[in-house]
Amino acid sequence: MAASTKSRPVLLLGSVPLGSAAEVFEAAGATLGELARRIPDGETGAVRLNWVGCQAQPFRDGVGLEPAATRTVPGVPEFTLYGIKPGNGPEGVKFGPLGYARWAIESYKDFTRLRSAGKIPKETRMQVSMPTPFAVAFSFSAPASFPALWRIYERRMFEEVDEMARAIPHRDLAIQWDIAPDMIEFDTVSERPEAMRKLFAAGATRDEIVAGIARAADSVPADVEMGLHFCYGDPGHKHLVEPKHTGPAVELANRLATMISRPITWVHLPVPRGRVDRDYFAPLGGLKLKPGTELYLGLVHFTDGLDGAKRRIAAASTVVSDFGIATECGMGRRKPETIRDLLRLHREIATL
């Protein structure tokens, strides 16, 4: 399906609970066509669909690490937190393969096969969606070890980025950084409930969070597309912290736009289902993205469909007119039988 000049572009954020990467590529290609400039491999399989959960094994197998505590996040399985073994020191910590490069390289084989068969538009890129190093290190590090493990894990993840960028032609590749714990940390800590402050206190300042995201962005080769997905979590289709408006995300995007040295291809902001008011979108008037950066608003909600999207688009359009559409978060927690209907809903909304 070719995109008309009036259509809004569609962003698929990452996880899609279908049977395989090939199934995701085919379903998205057939339903969205050129509306989707990039298609993710869906992060299929029980381990990968659980977002950072796929990194439990690398921490469990990490040299110089030992279990130190646990953390419970509402709606997700309990996390084991790891600390640096006494007497070992950060220099003795080593992570093996994380899986991201291997999964991307394997998925690319299906992507090129299906594109050659005409089932994916020829200009479409394969999208690799990954949590930021901060998000993973925060999820699996004991508080005392977090600062050191963040930077050690970060170096290993950047090696995986290098590996996939060597194996996949840059013209075919797009990398998205999923920013969730970092987004929540960046938002106003003092206004969170006490339980949330305890849950998300990671000991990182706002400046350190911004610098960490910028390092991740700049680890991607300049001719590989790179996007930023701002998120407030999605366990049980409910944000861990409900955004009051787009202000914090706009502030973070503006700071990153000045700090990241390479192009930012797209930025995605979530839109809660109930926010059909102009107040939520008003801070977008101060968004200062550089020319060429695409803005996507996560205003697609399966539960209120086309009518709800129309109301959110109308409210957003009073502030900003040039934006694409997406869901708030990946689709991995949805029932597989709803996915094709949800993809069709994207198409209907994009072509309003």
Order of alpha helices (4+ residues) and beta strands (2+ residues): alpha-beta-alpha-beta-beta-alpha-beta-alpha-alpha-beta-alpha-alpha-alpha-beta-alpha-beta-alpha-beta-alpha-beta-alpha
